[in-house]
Amino acid sequence: LRFFTPSARPPENSPWTSNELPLNPWLDHIRLRNNAQAVKYLLKESQQDPNYNHT
């Protein structure tokens, strides 16, 4: 995956993990894509359960 420009990529031995990098829109985009399956599951559950309330 070539989403990262050199400036957007953490330096070698960076203390940040991919989940901890501060406010990086590219990382947010990738996280959202990785969470797509969970979102689909939640949507399916919410449609099956009329009392489901996602807060």
VODRENKOL-989911 format. One record per residue: chain; residue in one letter; x, y, z of N, C-alpha, C in turn. Coordinates in nm, 2 decimals, m for minus. Example, Ala and Ser with C-alpha at 12.3 -4.5 7.8 and 13.67 -1.06 7.14 Angstrom:
! residues 2
<"A"; "A"; <1.32; m0.57; 0.78>; <1.23; m0.45; 0.78>; <1.32; m0.33; 0.78>>
<"A"; "S"; <1.28; m0.22; 0.71>; <1.37; m0.11; 0.71>; <1.29; 0.00; 0.79>>
END
This chain:
! residues 55
<"A"; "L"; <0.08; m0.12; 0.00>; <0.00; 0.00; 0.00>; <0.09; 0.13; 0.00>>
<"A"; "R"; <0.07; 0.21; m0.10>; <0.15; 0.33; m0.11>; <0.07; 0.45; m0.07>>
<"A"; "F"; <0.00; 0.45; 0.04>; <m0.07; 0.57; 0.08>; <0.02; 0.68; 0.14>>
<"A"; "F"; <0.14; 0.64; 0.18>; <0.22; 0.73; 0.26>; <0.32; 0.81; 0.18>>
<"A"; "T"; <0.32; 0.94; 0.20>; <0.43; 1.02; 0.15>; <0.54; 1.00; 0.26>>
<"A"; "P"; <0.67; 1.03; 0.22>; <0.77; 1.02; 0.32>; <0.75; 1.10; 0.45>>
<"A"; "S"; <0.69; 1.21; 0.44>; <0.67; 1.29; 0.56>; <0.55; 1.24; 0.64>>
<"A"; "A"; <0.46; 1.16; 0.58>; <0.35; 1.10; 0.66>; <0.39; 0.97; 0.73>>
<"A"; "R"; <0.51; 0.92; 0.69>; <0.54; 0.79; 0.75>; <0.63; 0.81; 0.88>>
<"A"; "P"; <0.60; 0.74; 0.98>; <0.68; 0.75; 1.10>; <0.83; 0.72; 1.08>>
<"A"; "P"; <0.92; 0.80; 1.14>; <1.06; 0.77; 1.12>; <1.09; 0.63; 1.18>>
<"A"; "E"; <1.20; 0.57; 1.13>; <1.25; 0.44; 1.19>; <1.26; 0.45; 1.34>>
<"A"; "N"; <1.22; 0.35; 1.41>; <1.23; 0.35; 1.55>; <1.14; 0.45; 1.62>>
<"A"; "S"; <1.04; 0.49; 1.55>; <0.95; 0.59; 1.61>; <0.87; 0.53; 1.73>>
<"A"; "P"; <0.85; 0.61; 1.83>; <0.78; 0.56; 1.95>; <0.63; 0.54; 1.92>>
<"A"; "W"; <0.58; 0.60; 1.81>; <0.44; 0.59; 1.78>; <0.41; 0.46; 1.71>>
<"A"; "T"; <0.30; 0.39; 1.75>; <0.25; 0.28; 1.67>; <0.15; 0.34; 1.57>>
<"A"; "S"; <0.11; 0.26; 1.47>; <0.02; 0.31; 1.37>; <m0.11; 0.36; 1.43>>
<"A"; "N"; <m0.15; 0.30; 1.55>; <m0.27; 0.34; 1.61>; <m0.25; 0.47; 1.70>>
<"A"; "E"; <m0.13; 0.51; 1.72>; <m0.10; 0.62; 1.81>; <m0.06; 0.74; 1.74>>
<"A"; "L"; <m0.03; 0.73; 1.61>; <0.02; 0.85; 1.54>; <m0.08; 0.96; 1.55>>
<"A"; "P"; <m0.04; 1.08; 1.59>; <m0.14; 1.19; 1.61>; <m0.20; 1.24; 1.48>>
<"A"; "L"; <m0.33; 1.24; 1.48>; <m0.42; 1.30; 1.38>; <m0.36; 1.30; 1.24>>
<"A"; "N"; <m0.34; 1.18; 1.19>; <m0.29; 1.16; 1.05>; <m0.41; 1.11; 0.97>>
<"A"; "P"; <m0.46; 1.20; 0.88>; <m0.58; 1.16; 0.80>; <m0.56; 1.04; 0.72>>
<"A"; "W"; <m0.44; 1.01; 0.67>; <m0.42; 0.89; 0.60>; <m0.44; 0.76; 0.69>>
<"A"; "L"; <m0.39; 0.77; 0.81>; <m0.40; 0.66; 0.90>; <m0.55; 0.64; 0.94>>
<"A"; "D"; <m0.62; 0.75; 0.96>; <m0.76; 0.75; 0.99>; <m0.83; 0.68; 0.87>>
<"A"; "H"; <m0.80; 0.71; 0.75>; <m0.86; 0.65; 0.63>; <m0.84; 0.50; 0.63>>
<"A"; "I"; <m0.71; 0.46; 0.66>; <m0.68; 0.31; 0.66>; <m0.76; 0.24; 0.78>>
<"A"; "R"; <m0.76; 0.31; 0.89>; <m0.83; 0.25; 1.01>; <m0.98; 0.23; 0.97>>
<"A"; "L"; <m1.04; 0.34; 0.91>; <m1.18; 0.33; 0.87>; <m1.20; 0.21; 0.77>>
<"A"; "R"; <m1.11; 0.19; 0.68>; <m1.12; 0.08; 0.58>; <m1.11; m0.05; 0.66>>
<"A"; "N"; <m1.02; m0.06; 0.75>; <m1.00; m0.18; 0.83>; <m1.13; m0.21; 0.91>>
<"A"; "N"; <m1.20; m0.11; 0.95>; <m1.32; m0.13; 1.04>; <m1.44; m0.14; 0.96>>
<"A"; "A"; <m1.43; m0.15; 0.83>; <m1.55; m0.16; 0.74>; <m1.63; m0.28; 0.78>>
<"A"; "Q"; <m1.57; m0.39; 0.80>; <m1.64; m0.52; 0.83>; <m1.72; m0.50; 0.96>>
<"A"; "A"; <m1.66; m0.44; 1.06>; <m1.73; m0.42; 1.19>; <m1.85; m0.33; 1.17>>
<"A"; "V"; <m1.83; m0.22; 1.09>; <m1.94; m0.13; 1.06>; <m2.06; m0.20; 1.00>>
<"A"; "K"; <m2.02; m0.28; 0.89>; <m2.13; m0.36; 0.82>; <m2.20; m0.45; 0.92>>
<"A"; "Y"; <m2.13; m0.51; 1.01>; <m2.19; m0.60; 1.11>; <m2.28; m0.52; 1.20>>
<"A"; "L"; <m2.24; m0.41; 1.25>; <m2.32; m0.33; 1.34>; <m2.44; m0.28; 1.27>>
<"A"; "L"; <m2.43; m0.24; 1.14>; <m2.55; m0.19; 1.07>; <m2.65; m0.31; 1.05>>
<"A"; "K"; <m2.60; m0.42; 1.02>; <m2.69; m0.54; 1.01>; <m2.76; m0.57; 1.14>>
<"A"; "E"; <m2.68; m0.56; 1.25>; <m2.74; m0.59; 1.38>; <m2.85; m0.48; 1.41>>
<"A"; "S"; <m2.82; m0.36; 1.38>; <m2.91; m0.25; 1.41>; <m3.04; m0.26; 1.33>>
<"A"; "Q"; <m3.03; m0.32; 1.21>; <m3.15; m0.33; 1.13>; <m3.24; m0.45; 1.18>>
<"A"; "Q"; <m3.17; m0.55; 1.24>; <m3.25; m0.67; 1.28>; <m3.31; m0.64; 1.42>>
<"A"; "D"; <m3.25; m0.55; 1.50>; <m3.30; m0.52; 1.63>; <m3.36; m0.38; 1.64>>
<"A"; "P"; <m3.50; m0.37; 1.64>; <m3.56; m0.24; 1.64>; <m3.52; m0.16; 1.77>>
<"A"; "N"; <m3.48; m0.22; 1.88>; <m3.44; m0.15; 2.00>; <m3.30; m0.11; 2.00>>
<"A"; "Y"; <m3.22; m0.15; 1.90>; <m3.08; m0.12; 1.89>; <m3.06; 0.03; 1.89>>
<"A"; "N"; <m2.97; 0.08; 1.98>; <m2.95; 0.22; 1.98>; <m2.80; 0.24; 1.99>>
<"A"; "H"; <m2.73; 0.28; 1.88>; <m2.59; 0.30; 1.88>; <m2.55; 0.44; 1.93>>
<"A"; "T"; <m2.49; 0.45; 2.04>; <m2.45; 0.58; 2.09>; <m2.30; 0.60; 2.08>>
END
